[in-house]
Amino acid sequence: MTIAQLFSPIRLPFRRLLSTSTMPFTYEEAVTKIVGLQTNAAVLDALRKAGPRMNDKSLPEMRDYLRRIGYESKDLDCMNIIHVTGTKGKGSTCALTQSVLHNWTSPDGKPLKTGLFTSPHLVAMRERIRIDGAPISEDLFAKYTEDVWNRLEATKDQAAYLQHSQDPKKIIKNQLPNPDKPAYFRFLTLVAFHAMMQEKVDVAILEVGVGGEYDSTNIVENPIVCGITALGLDHVTVLGNTIDSIAWHKAGIIKNKVPAIAFNQVPEAIEVIKQRAAEKEAPLQIIYPENVTALDNVEIGLHGVHQRYNALVAVELCKIWLEKCKGVKFDEPQGVVPASFFKGLKEVKWPGRGQVMPVQDTKYASEVQPDTDLKWYLDGAHTAESLQVCAEWFKDTVKEKDDNTKRVLVFNCTHGRDGLRLLHSISAIHKVVQFDHAVFSTNVTFKKGYTADSANFTVAIDEKLTLQHELADAWMKLVPEFPQDHIHYAASVEEAVLWSVDFSQKAGLGQKTQVLSTGSLIMVGNTLTVMDIPPQ
């Protein structure tokens, strides 16, 4: 078989790809199908031993999947894509960008129809795909999942790429239940593309999953503009353990002659970004922290100075998009935020990041005394840099501690991350905020396990709580004076939440309980699930 034959488009009439099932997918069935595409912990370990997971086969494979569901990469251009990567703040930047564009008033008074694809989700899988800022409905998510599933099923005999390869990774993948279908995140990317194409969005804002160069979203060929938010060390087993290596991967989304916006980085990283932009002849605009004064009189719906940095990137992404796609000419001088952006910047919502949740807003309201003052401070920070920002946000939000206040740290990080390094940022504020107790939790949602939306088979359940004990040891190294009997372990997020509720009731009348829950966006999402907070 020639290379041309290997990658030739697979065109099938839509009617041939419709479901042969007599009953359409329910939302629960759609979620279960997708969860079944997760690579379990044992297989992930085998893949890691087989070699780097991110490689030059990733994008050809993804294009093949896209063809099998009826699209070419160039077909996606009609969505006028904004592509965003980064280590910190890429999701928030996407949310800000979406809010600004959706709230922008066009001359004809018609709002732009926006599509947004982000990851991970907090409460429900459908949160990853948003139309006009709202998660798509359960019915639409089920429908578009079924479309993609059935199209892949109808073309599985044409899944030519690497089908007969002796590549060790392919051999391992062939042992999975659905070797002819893409893995979890890739499948969700296909569903997002299909959903937004069918919904005929005016603009699609895509958040990269991991890295950029080999990410499944990077089959986009002609975005309108690309954005790179602040970088840091994360996903080092995939992207490399140096900041310049990570910058190389992130800058891989820059396309030929397509404008790029990048937040300023450490010298090693920004030089790599400049070099990659120059190679693509892409105009590069760098946003500097001191530019934040442009937002002095602008209200941002997300808390923290880091969100104002993200807003700077979002503003420039929106300006370029409107100039290129709508012919808008901005009269404001450079560095001044257009007044037409104010509403979107103010009304943006992005749960799980700098979010305060009083117990009265949760399902536990009926289980506590009416005057209970219990609040969770939720932030999905999961890198050393973002945890430092989270720590500062918590310190500034809760203010000085008095005798009537008790503070609790609930923490977890996913396997593969340096717990000692991550906890350092939190321990640095301990002398100021003075945590009274620390709870080290797993990411498992309930005592009985996961919900369908929160199921995660990529990490093996450890009944011995080995990681949690390691995190506790790290905390004691950083804060040796912390009382040993004030360290607690939770085998599930539900147990961590229940511990906090119970603790607040034992604290007595007039006591305030402030719980900082951080270290893992998955844990924060599962906390909202346990509290019975609906998808937002």
Residue pairs with C-beta under 8 A, 6 or more apart in sequence:
1 160
5 160
6 160
6 161
7 60
7 63
7 64
7 161
9 67
9 72
10 64
10 67
10 68
10 155
10 158
11 67
11 70
12 70
12 151
12 154
12 155
14 70
16 154
17 69
17 70
17 147
17 150
17 151
17 154
17 155
18 150
19 146
19 150
20 150
24 142
24 143
24 146
25 33
25 142
25 143
25 145
25 146
25 149
26 142
27 126
27 138
27 139
27 141
27 142
28 452
29 142
30 141
30 142
30 145
30 146
31 125
31 452
31 453
32 452
33 145
33 149
34 125
34 145
34 184
34 187
34 188
34 191
35 184
35 452
35 455
35 457
36 177
36 178
37 178
37 181
37 182
37 183
37 184
37 187
38 183
38 184
38 455
38 456
38 457
38 458
39 47
39 176
39 183
39 184
39 457
39 458
40 457
40 458
41 457
41 458
41 459
41 460
42 460
43 172
43 175
43 176
44 458
46 172
47 53
47 169
47 172
47 173
48 237
50 168
50 169
50 172
51 168
51 169
52 238
53 169
53 238
54 210
54 211
54 213
54 214
54 238
54 239
54 249
55 214
56 214
57 161
57 162
57 167
58 214
58 215
58 216
59 214
59 218
59 219
60 161
61 161
61 162
61 182
62 182
62 186
62 189
62 216
62 219
63 73
63 219
64 159
64 160
64 161
65 152
65 182
65 186
65 190
66 72
66 73
66 190
66 193
66 219
68 151
68 152
68 155
68 158
68 159
69 147
69 148
69 151
69 152
69 190
69 194
70 151
71 193
71 194
71 197
73 219
73 220
73 221
74 221
74 222
75 197
76 193
76 197
76 204
76 219
76 220
76 221
77 221
77 222
78 197
79 115
79 196
79 197
79 201
79 203
79 204
80 202
80 203
80 204
80 224
80 321
80 325
81 203
81 204
81 205
81 206
81 220
81 222
81 223
81 224
82 94
82 97
82 203
82 204
82 205
82 206
82 223
82 224
82 225
82 226
82 227
82 317
82 321
83 206
83 208
83 217
83 218
83 220
83 223
83 225
83 226
83 227
83 253
84 90
84 93
84 94
84 97
84 205
84 206
84 207
84 208
84 226
84 227
84 228
84 229
84 317
85 207
85 208
85 211
85 212
85 215
85 226
85 227
85 228
85 229
85 250
85 253
86 93
86 208
86 227
86 228
86 229
86 230
86 231
86 250
86 263
87 229
87 230
87 231
87 232
87 233
87 234
87 246
87 250
87 383
87 385
87 386
88 229
88 230
88 231
88 232
88 306
88 383
88 385
88 386
88 389
89 229
89 230
89 306
89 307
89 309
89 310
89 313
89 386
90 207
90 208
90 227
90 229
91 118
91 119
91 207
91 350
91 353
92 302
92 307
92 310
92 350
92 353
93 227
93 229
93 310
93 311
93 313
93 314
93 317
94 116
94 118
94 205
94 206
94 207
95 116
95 118
95 302
95 348
95 349
95 350
96 300
96 302
96 307
96 310
96 311
96 314
96 344
96 345
96 348
96 350
97 205
97 227
97 314
97 317
97 318
98 114
98 116
98 130
98 133
98 205
98 348
99 133
99 301
99 344
99 345
99 347
99 348
99 349
100 314
100 315
100 318
100 341
100 344
100 345
100 348
101 112
101 114
101 203
101 205
101 318
101 321
101 322
101 344
102 111
102 112
102 114
102 132
102 133
102 344
103 111
103 343
103 344
103 347
104 111
104 112
104 318
104 322
104 340
104 341
104 344
105 111
105 340
106 112
106 326
111 132
112 202
112 203
113 131
113 132
113 199
113 200
113 201
113 202
113 203
114 130
114 131
114 132
114 133
114 201
114 202
114 203
114 204
114 205
115 129
115 130
115 131
115 192
115 195
115 196
115 199
115 201
115 203
115 204
115 205
116 129
116 130
116 131
116 133
116 204
116 205
116 207
117 128
117 129
117 130
117 189
117 192
117 196
117 204
117 205
117 206
117 207
117 217
118 127
118 128
118 130
118 207
119 128
119 185
119 188
119 207
119 209
120 128
120 521
120 522
120 525
121 127
121 128
121 453
121 525
121 535
122 351
122 352
122 380
122 521
122 524
122 525
122 528
122 529
122 535
123 453
123 454
123 525
123 528
123 529
123 533
123 534
123 535
123 536
124 135
124 453
124 535
125 141
125 188
125 453
126 135
126 136
126 137
126 138
126 141
126 535
127 135
127 535
127 536
128 135
128 188
128 192
129 135
129 136
129 141
129 144
129 191
129 192
129 195
129 196
130 136
131 195
131 196
131 199
131 201
133 349
135 535
135 536
136 144
136 195
140 195
141 191
141 195
144 191
144 194
144 195
144 198
145 191
147 194
148 187
148 190
148 191
148 194
149 181
152 180
152 181
152 182
156 180
156 181
159 180
162 170
173 179
181 187
182 190
182 216
185 209
185 216
186 216
189 209
189 216
189 217
192 206
196 204
202 325
203 224
203 321
203 325
206 217
206 220
207 217
208 215
208 217
208 218
208 250
208 253
209 215
209 216
209 217
210 235
210 238
210 239
211 235
211 238
211 239
211 246
211 249
211 250
211 252
212 218
212 249
212 250
212 251
212 252
212 253
213 248
213 249
213 250
213 251
213 252
213 253
214 249
214 252
215 252
215 253
217 253
218 252
218 253
220 255
221 255
222 255
222 258
223 253
223 255
223 258
224 258
224 320
224 321
224 324
224 325
225 258
225 259
225 260
225 261
225 317
225 320
225 321
225 324
226 253
226 254
226 255
226 258
226 259
226 260
226 261
226 282
227 260
227 261
227 262
227 313
227 314
227 316
227 317
228 250
228 251
228 253
228 260
228 261
228 262
228 263
228 273
229 263
229 310
229 313
230 263
230 265
230 306
230 309
230 385
231 243
231 246
231 247
231 250
231 265
231 266
231 269
232 243
232 246
232 383
232 384
232 385
232 386
233 241
233 243
233 246
233 383
233 384
234 246
234 382
234 383
234 417
235 246
236 246
237 416
239 245
239 246
239 249
240 246
240 248
240 249
242 268
243 265
243 266
243 268
243 269
244 268
244 269
244 271
244 272
246 269
247 265
247 268
247 269
247 270
247 272
247 273
248 272
248 276
250 273
251 272
251 273
251 276
251 277
252 276
254 260
254 273
254 276
254 277
254 280
254 282
254 284
255 280
255 282
256 280
256 281
256 282
257 280
257 281
257 282
257 283
258 280
258 282
259 282
259 283
259 284
259 285
259 320
260 273
260 277
260 282
260 283
260 284
260 285
261 284
261 285
261 287
261 313
261 316
261 317
261 320
262 270
262 273
262 284
262 285
262 286
262 287
263 286
263 287
263 309
263 312
263 313
264 270
264 286
264 287
264 288
264 289
265 273
270 286
273 284
274 284
277 283
277 284
278 284
285 316
287 309
287 312
287 313
287 316
289 309
291 312
291 335
292 305
292 308
292 309
292 312
294 312
294 315
294 335
294 336
294 337
295 308
295 311
295 312
295 337
298 311
298 337
298 342
298 345
298 346
299 342
299 345
299 346
300 307
300 308
300 311
300 345
300 346
300 348
301 345
301 346
301 347
301 348
301 349
301 350
302 310
302 311
302 348
302 350
302 353
302 354
303 354
303 393
303 397
304 354
304 389
304 392
304 393
305 389
306 386
306 389
307 353
307 354
311 345
314 345
315 337
315 338
315 341
315 345
318 341
319 330
319 338
322 328
322 330
323 329
323 330
330 338
332 338
332 339
337 345
349 536
351 528
351 533
351 536
352 378
352 379
352 380
352 521
352 524
352 525
352 528
353 379
353 380
354 378
354 379
354 390
354 393
355 377
355 378
355 379
356 375
356 376
356 377
356 378
356 397
357 375
357 376
357 377
357 378
357 528
357 531
357 533
358 374
358 375
359 365
359 368
359 372
359 374
359 375
359 376
359 501
359 504
360 372
361 531
361 533
362 531
362 532
362 533
363 531
363 532
364 497
364 501
364 531
367 501
368 374
368 501
368 504
368 505
369 505
369 509
371 509
372 504
372 505
373 504
373 511
373 512
373 513
374 500
374 501
374 504
374 512
374 513
374 515
375 512
375 513
375 514
375 515
376 500
376 515
376 517
376 527
377 394
377 397
377 398
377 514
377 515
377 516
377 517
378 517
378 518
378 524
378 527
378 528
379 390
379 393
379 394
379 516
379 517
379 518
379 524
380 518
380 520
380 521
380 522
380 523
380 524
380 525
381 387
381 389
381 390
381 518
381 519
382 413
382 414
382 417
382 422
382 519
382 520
382 521
383 422
384 418
384 421
384 422
384 424
384 425
387 422
387 425
387 426
387 518
387 519
388 425
388 428
390 425
390 426
390 516
390 518
391 425
391 426
391 428
391 429
392 429
394 429
394 433
394 516
395 429
395 432
395 433
398 405
398 407
398 433
398 514
401 407
401 433
401 434
404 510
404 511
404 512
405 511
405 512
405 513
405 514
406 436
406 437
406 503
406 504
406 507
406 511
406 512
406 513
406 514
407 433
407 434
407 435
407 436
407 437
407 513
407 514
407 515
407 516
408 435
408 436
408 437
408 438
408 439
408 500
408 503
408 513
408 514
408 515
408 516
409 426
409 435
409 437
409 438
409 439
409 515
409 516
409 518
410 438
410 439
410 440
410 441
410 490
410 496
410 500
410 515
410 516
410 517
410 518
410 523
410 527
411 423
411 426
411 438
411 439
411 440
411 441
411 471
411 475
411 517
411 518
411 519
412 440
412 441
412 442
412 443
412 467
412 468
412 471
412 519
412 520
412 523
413 419
413 422
413 467
413 471
413 519
413 520
414 443
414 459
414 520
414 522
415 459
415 467
419 467
419 470
419 471
419 474
420 474
420 477
420 478
422 519
423 471
423 474
423 475
423 478
424 478
426 516
426 518
427 475
427 478
427 479
430 479
430 482
435 482
435 516
436 486
437 486
437 487
437 488
437 503
438 472
438 475
438 482
438 486
438 487
438 488
439 488
439 489
439 490
439 496
439 499
439 500
440 465
440 468
440 469
440 471
440 472
440 475
440 487
440 488
440 489
440 490
441 468
441 489
441 490
441 491
441 492
441 493
441 495
441 496
441 523
442 461
442 462
442 465
442 467
442 468
442 490
442 491
442 492
442 493
443 456
443 459
443 493
443 520
443 522
443 523
443 526
444 450
444 461
444 491
444 492
444 493
444 526
445 451
445 454
445 492
445 493
445 494
445 526
445 529
445 530
446 492
446 493
446 494
446 530
447 491
447 492
447 494
447 495
450 456
451 529
453 529
454 522
454 525
454 526
454 529
456 522
463 491
465 489
465 491
468 489
468 490
469 489
472 487
472 489
475 482
475 487
476 482
476 484
476 487
488 499
490 496
490 499
493 523
493 526
493 527
493 529
493 530
494 530
496 517
496 527
497 527
497 530
497 531
500 513
500 515
503 513
504 511
504 513
507 513
517 523
517 524
517 527
518 524
